[in-house]
Amino acid sequence: MALSDEERELFGRLTANLPRVVRQNKILDAYYDGEQRVEQLGLAIPPELRQFLTIVAWPGTYVDAIEERIDLEGFRLPGSDEADEDLWQVWQANDLDEESQIGHLETLVRRDAFVIVGGADEETPDSPAAGGGDADRDPAIPLITVESSDEVAVERSPRTRRVSAAAKLYRDGPTLRGTLYQPHATVWLERQSARWVEVERDEHSLGVVPVVPLVNRPRLSRREGRSQMHRVISLTDAAARALTNAQVATEVMAIPQRWVVGASATDFKDPRTKEQLTTWESYFGAIWALANKDAKAGQFTAADLSNFKTIVDHYASLVAGVTGLPMRYLGQSTTNPPSAEGIRADESRLIKTCERFQRGAGGSWERVMRLVRRIIDGDWNPDLAQLETLWRDPATPTKAAAADAAVKLVQAGILPVEAAWEDMGYSAVRRRKLRAMREAELAQDPVREIAAGLAPPQQDPAGTDPALDDVVAG
């Protein structure tokens, strides 16, 4: 089946906006990496001194503080107390421990990223049979990839807000390739003679587009989200300008400035080459002697640069107020180290930000796993509508505090031991191992065996003692 005019028009419409997105992403990447260009420096700084430009890495610090607390630990099916092993096997087979972290970071920095689900045994230009992909992959496990917004664009249904079509545009060596994702089919394209040509088609009939967006801070009027750094960028530029001015002031005014009266032009010539020194060489150079006996030289008092620290500290406090980051994250030291309770109170807004991100990302990953089960089973499972994503606690309690709370809850009968293991952050694999160790330990406990032998005989539901019934019957 050849590419239809409607599909060609849809692919063109989806990819037309990618150049603008790429330009925006480059700017956001520069702020995250601390490589942005600060404008309006010419008001107080000559162009030749722009090498003193100092960048503040607060946007990257803010994003990293959130991403470092986002750890997905598994998926729980309705009616189950443990993470589902089958779904976790798919997760591990696709290296999503690492790829999901990259996707979360991209989402925080750039506002969105995308997850694409497909069958691993499909004969596509990227499959092992065509010379790409991993030849050791299990063909029964669906392929899940995390994609950049530089290459993927989506359209959403105005009614359901779900993805109604998606496209991926990428370069494979000298060849420009594309993929069109639709609810009924996936089409692989190749650019040939200034025209898109269909290479392969998969009529999957899923009924949904196998592309799931990861979106940061979406709103009803802006479903595509916004970068987590958005509110910090202007304050970062202001602090960078202040620090750059401080750099120039340090070079020019940190040491006492000199003045000369009665000097001649010959006093500012290189003694070896007899060439006239430039203005800056004369300004920063030392003056040892003057030809005119009536000439005078002196110096002014060095400038006080503490005002620069005051203004940078002020910008740091504004960033802390906007982001919820503790001031120590921004390099502002405190007199005394905070206590465990003080740390949690200080990070309350940061923790809530992480929990909000987890809720949005959890819904996306749950849709991904429903697609995985649909590809494996060949049909939709309605029970998976209640699928739950398990996240690690984004707070930073100490081990001692977490253990103390777990012991008290278990002793009070509020939580069983295995629930305490989960609250302490042990993974599903670790909990299974602890369960086996605990069962083996209890089986070898002689005190427990003696206590079981001394326990009174159990009564039947009617309340009678089986031992007395035997005596009466005899």
N, C-alpha and C positions, 0 to 999 in steps of 0.2 A: 504494500500500500504506500503510495507516494505522499509526500508532504502536501497537505491541502493549502489553499490560499488562506483560509481562516487560521490554520496553525502557523503559517509563515508570518501572518500579520500579528498573531498573539506573541510569538517569539520575539519579533522586532519590538513590539510595545513593551515587553517585559525587560529587555536588555537595553532599551534606549536610555534608561535612567542610571545605568551602572557607572558611566564616566563621572557623573556628578557625585555619586556615592563614594567612588574611589578618591576623589579630591578631598571630600570631607573627612574620609578615614585617614588620609595622610596627615591632615592637620591634627586630628585627635591622637594619632600615633605619636606625633612629635611631642605633644603635651605629656603623654604617658611616659615617653622615653627621656623627657627633659631636653629636647632638641628644638623647641619652638623658637620662632623669631619674634622678638618683642618690637612692636611698632612704636613710633613717636619718641625715639631716642634722640633725635636731632635737636630738640628744644634746649637741652642742657649739655649734651655730649657731642663733641665734634665727630664727624664720620671716621676720622683716622683713629679714634679711640674706641671704636666699637668692639675691638678685640677684648675689652674688659667686660663684655656682656656676661652677666652671671644669671643662670637660670635656677629657679626654685622648683624642686621635684615634688611639690605637694599633690598634684593630680595623680601621679603614679603611686605615691604613698597611700592616698585615700583608696584607690582601687585595690591595691595589694592587701590593704588591711581587711577589706571585705572578702576578696577572693580566697585568702588564706584560711578563712573560716567556713568555706563552702565545700563540704565533702559529702558526696552521695554514697550511702552504705548498702543500699539494696531496695527491693520492692516487695511489698507484702500483699498477698491476695486476700480477699474478703474471707473472714472466718478462720484465718491462720494467725498463729502467734509468732511465726518465724519468717524470715526473708525467703522468698521463693528461689530455690536453687536453679531451676531451669532458666529463669530470666537472668539470674546472675551469671550463669554460664555464657549466655549470649553477650552479656555486658563485657565479661572478661575476654571472650574470643575476639571482640572488636576493639580491644585496647582502650575501652572507654574510661578506665581509671585515669589515664593520662589525657585522652582526647576530651573528656568532659570538662576537665579543668581548663584546658585551652579554650573550649567553647564558652565557659563561664567568664573567663578573663576577656575574651573578645566582646562578649555581650556587655560587660561593664564599661569597657573602653569605648566601643563603637556604637552602642545601643542595641545591636542585635547580631545573632549568628543563626545558622540553620543546621538542622539534622536531617539527613536523607536516608531512607530505609529502602532496601532492595534485596532481591534474591541473589545469593552469592554464586549461583550456578548459571546465571544468565550469560549468553553469548553476546557480549557487548564490546565496543572498542577498548574498554578498560579491564576486561576480564582476563584471567590467566591464559585462556585459549588464544587470545589476541596479543599476547605478549605483555600484559600488564597485570597488576594486582599481585596477590599472594597465592602461589601454587599449592601451599600446604594448608589452605583454609578448608574447613569442613563445609562441603556444599549444602549440608542440611541447615546450617546456621545463616540466617539473613545477614546481609552486609549493612552496617550502620556507619555512616561517615559524618563528621562535623565539618561544616563548610563555612567559608568566609563570606561576608556581605560584599566583598570585592567582586565575587563571581556569581552570586545567587541573588535573584530577585523574585518576589512573589506578588500575586494579586489576591486580595481577600474578598470573600462574598459580603456584600453590604447587609445581608440578612443574618447569616450565621457567624460572621467575623472569622470564619475558618479560611484556610488557603484554598482558593479555587483553581489556581494555576501557578506554576513556578518554572523558572528557567535558570540554567547554569551555563555560563560562558567562560571558557578557559582555553589556554594555549598548550598544546601537546607538541613540544618541539617547534618545528616551523608551521605546524598545522593548527588552524583555529577551529576548535570544536565547540559544540553546544549540546545541551540536553533540554528537552521540553517535557515537563511533568504535567499530566492531566489526570482527572479522576478515573479515566478508563484506560489510559495508555501512557507509556513513556517512550519518547522518540529521541534517538541519538542522531545528531546532525554534524555535518562537516562543511566548512566553507570552501567552495570550489568555484573558481572563475567569477568571483564577486557575487556568488549566489549560495544560499544554504540548500544543501542536498541531504536527503534522508539516508542514513547508513543502516540503521537497525530500528526495529519497533517491537515493543513488548505490550501486548494487549492483556494487561493484568486484571482489569475489571474490578479493582478494589473498591471503587465508589468514592474514594478520597484521594487527594494528592499526597504521595508519600514523602512530603517535605514538611517538617515541623519547625517553626521559628522559635528561637530563644530570644525573648525580648526583655529589655531592661526598662523599668518605669513607664509602661504604656499608659495612655489615657484614652478616654472615649474619643477625643478629638485628634489623637495622635497615636494610633495603634502600633506604629512602627517603633515607638519608644524614644528614649533620649539617653545620651551618654551620662554615666554617673558623674563624670568630671565637669558637667556643664556649668554648675553653679560655682565651681572653684576656679575656672579659667581666668576670669577678669581679675580676681584677687591675686592669682598667681602672677599675672602680667604686672600688676601694680607692685608687688613685692620684688619682682625681677628688676624693674626699673629702679627701685630704691637701692637694691644691692649693687646694681651697676654704677649708680651715682656714688655709692660708698667706695667701690673699687677705684673709681677715678679720683675721688677725694683723698683716698689713702695714698695714691701715687703723687698727688699734687700738694696736698695740704697736711698730710700726717706728720711731715717733718717741717721745721720752721722755714718759711719762705724768705728768700734773700732779696735785698734791694741794693742797687749800685747807683751812685751819683758821680758824674764827672768822668765816666769811662768813655773810651773811644772805640771805633769799630775794630781797630787792630787788636784790642784786648780779647776779642771773641773770634780769633783765628786759630786754626790748628797749629800748634808750634812746630810740628814736623812737616806738614804739607803746605802750610801758609794759606790754606783755603778757609773761606768764611764758614763758620759753623751754622747749622740750621737753628731755627728758633728754639725747637724742643731740645736740641743738644746743648744749647747755651743755657736753657732754662733749668735742665736737670744736672748739668755739669757743675763741677766745683770751681770756684774762682780763687786762685792762689795769690796772684799779684796783678797789679794794675800799673800801666806806664805813667799815668798822671799822678804826681805826688800829692795833688790836692783832691784826688778822687776819694770817695768814701763808700764803704760797703757796710751793710748791716742785715738784720733779719727780723722778721715778724714772729709773733708767738704762734706756735702750731695750733691748728684748728681742733676743736672738740668734736669728735665724730660720734659721740654717744647718741645724738639725735637719730642717726640711721638705725641703731639697734631699737630705739623706741618705736619707730615707724614700722619696722619689720615685725617686732613683737605684736604690734597692733594688728597688722594684717594676719598674723598667725592666729590671734584670738578670734578674728572675724571668720577665718576658715574653720576653726574649731566650732564656732557657733553654727555655721552653715552645714557642716558635715556631721557633727556629733563626734568627731575624733577627739580623744583626750589630748591635752596640750603636749604631753610627753611624746606623742607620735610625731609632733611637728618640731621636735628638737628643743622644746621649752622645758628645762629641768625644773623639778620641784624641790623644796627644801628637804622633805622627808619622803622616803619610799612609801607608796600606798600599801595599805593592808589588803587582804584578800577581799574583804567586803567593799573596801574603797575602790578596788579595781573593777568589780562587777558594777557598782553604782556609776563609776566613771564611764564605763563602756555600755551603758544601758541603751543609748540611742544607736550605737554601732551594732549591737546585738540585734535590736529590732530591725534595722536595715537589712541585716543578713537573713533574718527570718522571713521578711517580706520577699526578698529575692528568691529564697528557697521555695516559697509558695508558688510563685510564678513559674520558676524553672521546673518545679516538681510536676505541675500540670503538663508542661511540654514533654518531659521525659515519660510521663505516663501514657501520653498519646503515642509516643515512639514505641513503647512496649506493647501497646494494643495492636499497632501495625505489625510488630514482630510476631505476635501470636496469630494474627490473621494470616500472615504469609506461611507460617509453619502448619497451622491447623486447616487452612483453606476456608475458614468461616469465622465470623465475628463471635466472640464470647461475651454475652451480655453481663456476666459476672465481673468482667474486668472494668466495668464502669466505676467500681468501687476500689480499684487498684490504688495502693498507697505507696508513696515514695518515702523512704527512710533516710533521714539526714543526721549527720553528727551534730551534736549541740554546739552552736556557734559561740557560746560563752566560754570563758577561760577560768573555770574554777580550778583550784589546786587539787592535786591528787588526794591530799589529806582531807580536804573539805568534802570532796565527792565520796570518798570511802566512809567518812563519818556519817554523812547523810544516808548512804546506802545501808549501813549497819543499823542505824536507828529505825529506818523504815521496815527492814526485815524483822527486827526484834519486836516491833510493834504490831506485826502481822498485816501491815498495810501493803507490802509488796512481797512476792516470792523471791527466792534467791536469783532465779534466772532473769527476772525483771530488773533486779539491781545490777546485774551484769550489763544489761542493755543500757541502763541509765549512766553507767560508768564509761560507756563508749567502746566496749568490746565489740569487735566485728562478729558477724554470724559464724564464721569459721572458728574464731576463738571461743565463742559461746558453746558450740558443739563439742569442742575439745574439753572445755571445762565441765560440761555436763557428763561426759564419759568419765572423766577423772573423779568427779563427785560421786557418781554411781558406784565406781569401783571402790572408792574410799568407804562409802556407807556399807557396802557389802562385806567389808573386812573389819567392821567396827564391832568388837565383842560386846561392848556396853550396850549398843543398840539391840543386839541379839538377845541379851539377858533381859532387857526392858521389854522386848516383844514377848518373851516367855512368861514374864510376870504380869502382863496385862490381863485384866478381867475378861472372861469370855464375852463375845459379842452377842447381843440379843437380836432376835428377829424383829421385823417391822411391827409386829403386833405387841412387842414389849415383853414377851416371855423369854425365859432363859432356856436355850436348847439343852444344856446339861441337866436342868431340873426335869425337863420333859422326858429325858431318857431314864431318869431315876423313877419317875412315876410310871412309865410304861413297863419297867422291869418289875 
